[in-house]
Amino acid sequence: MNITCSYCRHSFTLSREYVAQAVADAAEARQKYHAVECPSCRKMNKVSISQMKRFVPKPTPAESND
């Protein structure tokens, strides 16, 4: 997931694992936004959880080996 910093306009990427963990943590705390720190200017950027949910990897169907 690509994020552009609101302050310095630096573009950076969040991994799918990070996004999945952030969505799970936000669901637990009933949050609507997740704060992401810019690696360039170190300021916090708000990212919507609904936007992050679109980038969460789809669960693979469990294959039975019976």
N, C-alpha and C positions, 0 to 999 in steps of 0.2 A: 504494500500500500504506500503510495507516494504522498508525502505531506510537504507543504510549502509553509515556511515560517511566516507568521503575520508581521513580524518585526523586521527581519533582515532579508526576507525573500529567498532564503537558502532552501533548496529542495533536498529532501532525504527520504529514505525508504524504511518502512517498518516491516519486519518479517511476519510471515503467516503465523508462526508460533507465538510471537509477541502479541499479535492482534487477537488470537484465540484466547490467550491468557488474560488479556485486558478485558475482553468481552465477558469472560467467566467471572472475573473479579467484580466488574461493574454490575452484573446481574445479581450477584450475591449482596452487594451493598445498595442495590436499586438506584444506581446512578444513571444519568442521561449523557454525561460527557466524561471523557478521559483526558487527563493532562499529560502531554508529551513534551519532553524537554528538547529544544533545538540543539544539535551538536555544535553548531557554529557560534551562536550568541548566548546559549544556555538559558533562554527565556522559555516559559511554559506556554504551550499552545493547546487550546481546547479542541478535541476531536469528538464528534458525535458518535455515540455508541451505535446508532442505527446505520451510520455510514460504515463503521468498522465491521458490522455484522455481514455486510456484503462481501468482505474479503476473507471471512473465516472459511477454512477448507471444509468441504462437504465430507460427512462421515462415510467411510466405505462400507458397503453391505458386508455383514459377517458371513463368511463362507463356512458351512458345516462340513466337517471331515468324517461324518459317520458312515 
